[in-house]
């Protein structure tokens, strides 16, 4: 079959995007054509519907992607929507102005030729912001006492210890712990001596609720005066636990070993004035964490203002 059709389409844009006014579409073209070889895994049809979109995005998002599972070509109320078989997005950021998007979509051919003339595209984009949040802890009156705990609505972290030791054949051993109570995870051994160069290490367990993406990076920064000692390597073992079947929330449990750069002076351990847990997350721009706000008291519930006492005439007088 042969079509000679290039149409400008009206977009059905997902509600959060439309409400924010982020997307501005310049052109949308749709035409049947032969897809390039290897476009799809397995057999590729000899002809498909090719949709190309040129647009700008003013969201300021660090990452933008096409939700191919929600993007569809709708060819009429009586025709089943066609899901995207292939989706790609090219993002260009000029020095000034909004980001420029080129979106490439491929769909199967509709059952009826004429329905393509009235086709409409439902385009859904995901936008992500890379955000780093710092949680800084300081020693109490008695010095450092471990474990240290950080709690938010979406995360609970326990920093179990900071110490000087070594890793030999994968076995982690600590000679000197910072403060009291630090024992690290159960598989960290205590040793009276260290063979070879000593290494500064720290240990933490982080339990975090996640949506569509896990945290990009976890870091434990040691502050010694004006110096920040940043881990050179982070070893993480993680697992996921389902929280609710009908939500995209899971609990991600990450056990972390932070290994600091070679040459870090172990004597600096006693001079640590603050410990900062840095969590870098891919946050969807449509996600908000809100705390409850107490309502204003009604007029009936508000305490009555005390009226000033009436002035009594002075006794006596002339």
C-alpha positions as CSV (number, residue, x, y, z in Angstrom):
1,X,0.0,0.0,0.0
2,X,1.1,3.5,-0.7
3,X,0.3,6.7,1.1
4,X,1.3,10.2,0.3
5,X,0.5,11.9,3.6
6,X,2.2,14.3,5.8
7,X,-0.1,15.7,8.5
8,X,0.4,18.2,11.4
9,X,-1.2,16.6,14.4
10,X,-2.8,18.0,17.6
11,X,-1.1,16.5,20.6
12,X,-2.8,14.9,23.6
13,X,-0.2,15.8,26.2
14,X,-0.2,14.3,29.7
15,X,-1.8,16.5,32.3
16,X,1.3,17.5,34.4
17,X,3.2,18.5,31.2
18,X,0.3,20.6,29.9
19,X,-0.3,22.2,33.2
20,X,3.3,23.3,33.5
21,X,3.4,24.6,29.9
22,X,6.9,23.0,29.4
23,X,6.5,21.6,25.9
24,X,6.2,23.8,22.8
25,X,5.7,21.8,19.6
26,X,6.9,23.3,16.2
27,X,6.2,20.4,13.8
28,X,4.7,16.9,13.9
29,X,4.9,14.8,10.7
30,X,3.5,11.3,10.2
31,X,4.0,9.1,7.1
32,X,4.2,5.5,6.3
33,X,7.6,4.3,5.2
34,X,10.0,1.4,5.3
35,X,11.8,1.3,8.7
36,X,15.6,1.1,8.8
37,X,17.0,-2.5,9.1
38,X,17.5,-3.6,12.7
39,X,15.1,-1.0,14.1
40,X,13.2,-3.7,16.1
41,X,14.4,-6.9,17.8
42,X,13.3,-9.8,15.6
43,X,11.4,-9.4,12.4
44,X,10.8,-5.8,11.2
45,X,7.6,-5.1,9.2
46,X,8.3,-3.9,5.6
47,X,6.3,-0.7,6.3
48,X,5.4,1.2,9.5
49,X,4.1,4.6,10.5
50,X,7.0,7.0,11.2
51,X,6.3,10.0,13.5
52,X,8.8,12.9,13.9
53,X,8.4,15.7,16.4
54,X,10.4,18.9,16.7
55,X,9.8,20.8,20.0
56,X,11.3,22.8,22.7
57,X,11.1,22.1,26.4
58,X,11.4,24.8,29.1
59,X,11.3,22.5,32.2
60,X,15.0,22.8,32.9
61,X,15.0,19.0,33.5
62,X,18.4,17.3,33.6
63,X,17.0,14.2,31.8
64,X,14.0,13.8,29.4
65,X,12.8,10.6,28.0
66,X,9.7,9.2,26.1
67,X,7.3,7.1,28.0
68,X,7.0,4.6,25.2
69,X,4.6,2.4,27.2
70,X,2.1,5.4,27.4
71,X,2.7,7.0,24.1
72,X,0.2,5.9,21.4
73,X,-1.2,6.8,18.0
74,X,-5.0,7.1,18.3
75,X,-6.7,6.6,14.9
76,X,-10.3,7.0,16.0
77,X,-12.7,6.0,18.7
78,X,-13.5,2.7,17.1
79,X,-9.9,1.7,16.4
80,X,-7.6,0.3,19.1
81,X,-4.7,2.7,20.0
82,X,-1.4,1.8,18.5
83,X,1.4,1.6,21.1
84,X,4.9,2.9,20.1
85,X,7.1,0.1,18.8
86,X,10.2,2.2,19.0
87,X,10.9,5.6,20.6
88,X,14.0,7.8,20.7
89,X,14.7,11.3,21.8
90,X,17.6,13.6,21.0
91,X,18.1,16.4,23.5
92,X,20.1,19.5,22.6
93,X,20.8,22.4,25.1
94,X,21.7,25.7,23.6
95,X,23.6,28.2,25.7
96,X,20.4,30.3,26.0
97,X,16.8,29.4,25.8
98,X,14.9,26.1,26.2
99,X,16.1,22.6,25.4
100,X,15.5,21.4,21.8
101,X,13.9,18.0,21.4
102,X,13.8,15.8,18.3
103,X,11.5,12.8,18.9
104,X,11.4,9.8,16.6
105,X,8.5,7.3,16.9
106,X,7.6,4.2,15.0
107,X,4.1,2.5,15.0
108,X,2.5,-0.5,13.3
109,X,0.2,0.4,10.4
110,X,-3.5,1.0,11.3
111,X,-6.0,-1.6,10.1
112,X,-7.8,1.0,7.9
113,X,-5.9,3.3,5.5
114,X,-8.2,6.2,5.9
115,X,-8.0,6.4,9.7
116,X,-4.4,7.7,9.4
117,X,-5.8,11.0,8.1
118,X,-7.5,11.8,11.4
119,X,-4.8,10.2,13.7
120,X,-3.8,12.0,16.9
121,X,-0.7,11.4,19.0
122,X,-0.7,10.9,22.7
123,X,2.8,11.9,23.8
124,X,4.0,11.3,27.3
125,X,7.4,12.4,28.5
126,X,9.3,11.7,31.7
127,X,11.4,14.5,33.1
128,X,14.0,14.1,35.8
129,X,16.1,16.4,38.0
130,X,19.4,15.2,39.4
131,X,19.4,16.6,42.9
132,X,22.0,16.1,45.6
133,X,20.9,16.5,49.2
134,X,23.4,16.7,52.1
135,X,22.7,15.6,55.6
136,X,25.4,16.8,58.0
137,X,26.0,15.3,61.4
138,X,28.2,16.6,64.2
139,X,29.6,15.0,67.4
140,X,27.7,15.3,70.6
141,X,29.1,16.5,73.9
142,X,30.8,13.2,74.5
143,X,32.3,13.0,71.0
144,X,31.3,10.7,68.2
145,X,28.8,8.0,69.2
146,X,27.8,5.5,66.6
147,X,25.5,4.5,65.0
148,X,24.4,7.9,63.5
149,X,20.9,8.1,62.1
150,X,19.4,10.2,59.4
151,X,15.6,10.1,58.8
152,X,13.4,11.7,56.2
153,X,10.0,10.6,54.8
154,X,11.7,8.7,52.0
155,X,14.9,7.5,53.7
156,X,16.5,6.1,56.8
157,X,20.2,5.9,57.0
158,X,22.4,4.4,59.7
159,X,26.1,5.2,59.7
160,X,27.6,2.4,61.7
161,X,31.2,3.3,61.9
162,X,34.3,5.1,60.6
163,X,37.7,3.6,61.1
164,X,41.2,2.9,59.9
165,X,42.0,-0.5,58.6
166,X,42.6,-2.5,55.5
167,X,41.0,-4.9,53.0
168,X,42.9,-8.1,52.3
169,X,41.6,-10.7,49.9
170,X,38.2,-9.0,50.2
171,X,38.2,-9.2,54.1
172,X,37.7,-5.8,55.8
173,X,39.5,-5.3,59.1
174,X,39.5,-2.2,61.3
175,X,42.2,-1.3,63.8
176,X,41.0,2.0,65.1
177,X,37.4,3.2,65.3
178,X,36.3,6.8,65.4
179,X,34.4,7.5,68.7
180,X,32.4,4.9,70.5
181,X,29.9,2.3,69.5
182,X,31.2,2.0,65.9
183,X,31.5,-1.7,65.0
184,X,30.5,-1.6,61.4
185,X,28.5,-4.4,59.8
186,X,28.9,-7.9,61.2
187,X,31.4,-9.0,58.5
188,X,34.0,-6.3,59.5
189,X,36.7,-7.8,61.7
190,X,38.6,-6.0,64.4
191,X,42.3,-6.3,64.4
192,X,45.1,-5.1,66.6
193,X,47.6,-4.6,63.8
194,X,47.6,-3.7,60.1
195,X,50.0,-5.2,57.6
196,X,50.9,-2.6,55.0
197,X,49.2,0.7,54.3
198,X,46.2,1.7,56.4
199,X,43.0,2.8,54.7
200,X,40.2,5.0,56.0
201,X,36.9,3.4,55.6
202,X,33.3,4.0,56.7
203,X,30.1,1.9,56.7
204,X,26.4,2.7,56.4
205,X,23.1,1.1,55.6
206,X,20.6,3.1,53.7
207,X,16.9,2.2,53.4
208,X,15.1,4.3,50.9
209,X,11.7,4.5,49.2
210,X,12.1,4.8,45.5
211,X,9.8,5.5,42.6
212,X,10.9,4.8,39.1
213,X,14.6,5.1,39.8
214,X,17.0,4.3,42.5
215,X,19.5,6.9,43.9
216,X,22.2,7.7,41.5
217,X,25.0,8.1,44.1
218,X,25.6,7.7,47.8
219,X,28.6,9.4,49.4
220,X,29.9,9.9,52.9
221,X,32.1,13.0,53.2
222,X,34.4,13.5,56.2
223,X,35.0,17.1,57.2
224,X,38.3,17.9,58.9
225,X,38.5,21.6,59.5
226,X,38.1,23.2,56.0
227,X,39.1,20.0,54.3
228,X,36.5,17.6,52.8
229,X,37.6,14.0,52.3
230,X,35.4,12.4,49.6
231,X,35.4,8.7,49.1
232,X,37.5,7.4,46.2
233,X,35.4,4.3,45.9
234,X,32.0,3.1,47.1
235,X,31.1,-0.6,47.3
236,X,27.3,-1.1,47.5
237,X,25.3,-4.3,47.9
238,X,21.6,-3.6,47.5
239,X,18.2,-5.4,47.4
240,X,14.6,-4.3,46.9
241,X,11.6,-4.9,49.1
242,X,8.1,-4.3,47.8
243,X,6.1,-1.8,49.9
244,X,2.7,-1.8,48.1
245,X,1.5,-3.8,45.1
246,X,-0.6,-0.9,43.6
247,X,2.1,1.8,43.9
248,X,5.5,2.2,42.2
249,X,7.1,2.4,45.6
250,X,9.8,0.0,46.8
251,X,12.1,0.0,49.7
252,X,15.7,-0.2,48.5
253,X,18.2,-1.4,51.1
254,X,21.8,-0.5,50.3
255,X,24.8,-1.6,52.4
256,X,27.7,0.7,51.7
257,X,31.4,0.6,52.3
258,X,33.1,4.0,51.6
259,X,36.9,3.7,50.9
260,X,38.8,7.0,51.0
261,X,41.8,7.9,48.8
262,X,45.2,6.4,49.2
263,X,47.4,8.7,51.1
264,X,44.6,9.9,53.4
265,X,46.3,10.5,56.8
266,X,44.8,8.1,59.4
267,X,45.7,10.7,62.0
268,X,43.1,12.9,60.6
269,X,40.4,10.5,61.9
270,X,40.5,12.1,65.3
271,X,40.0,15.6,63.8
272,X,36.7,14.8,62.0
273,X,34.4,17.7,62.9
274,X,31.4,16.7,60.8
275,X,30.2,13.8,58.7
276,X,28.0,14.5,55.6
277,X,25.8,11.9,53.9
278,X,25.2,13.0,50.3
279,X,22.3,11.4,48.4
280,X,21.9,12.1,44.7
281,X,18.6,11.1,43.3
282,X,16.8,11.2,39.9
283,X,13.7,13.0,41.0
284,X,10.7,13.1,38.6
285,X,9.6,16.7,38.2
286,X,6.0,15.6,38.9
287,X,6.8,14.2,42.3
288,X,6.2,16.3,45.5
289,X,6.6,15.4,49.1
290,X,4.2,17.5,51.2
291,X,3.8,17.9,55.0
292,X,0.4,18.4,56.5
293,X,-0.5,22.0,57.3
294,X,-2.7,22.7,60.4
295,X,-5.9,24.4,59.4
296,X,-6.8,27.8,60.7
297,X,-9.1,27.6,63.8
298,X,-12.7,28.5,63.2
299,X,-14.3,31.4,64.8
300,X,-16.1,29.1,67.3
301,X,-12.8,27.4,68.2
302,X,-10.6,30.5,68.5
303,X,-10.1,31.7,72.1
304,X,-12.1,34.8,72.8
305,X,-10.1,37.9,73.4
306,X,-10.4,39.2,76.9
307,X,-12.3,42.6,76.9
308,X,-10.6,45.4,78.8
309,X,-12.1,46.0,82.3
310,X,-14.5,48.9,82.5
311,X,-13.1,51.9,84.2
312,X,-14.8,52.5,87.6
313,X,-15.4,56.0,88.9
314,X,-13.1,57.0,91.6
315,X,-14.5,57.1,95.2
316,X,-14.8,60.4,96.9
317,X,-14.2,63.4,94.9
318,X,-15.2,67.0,95.2
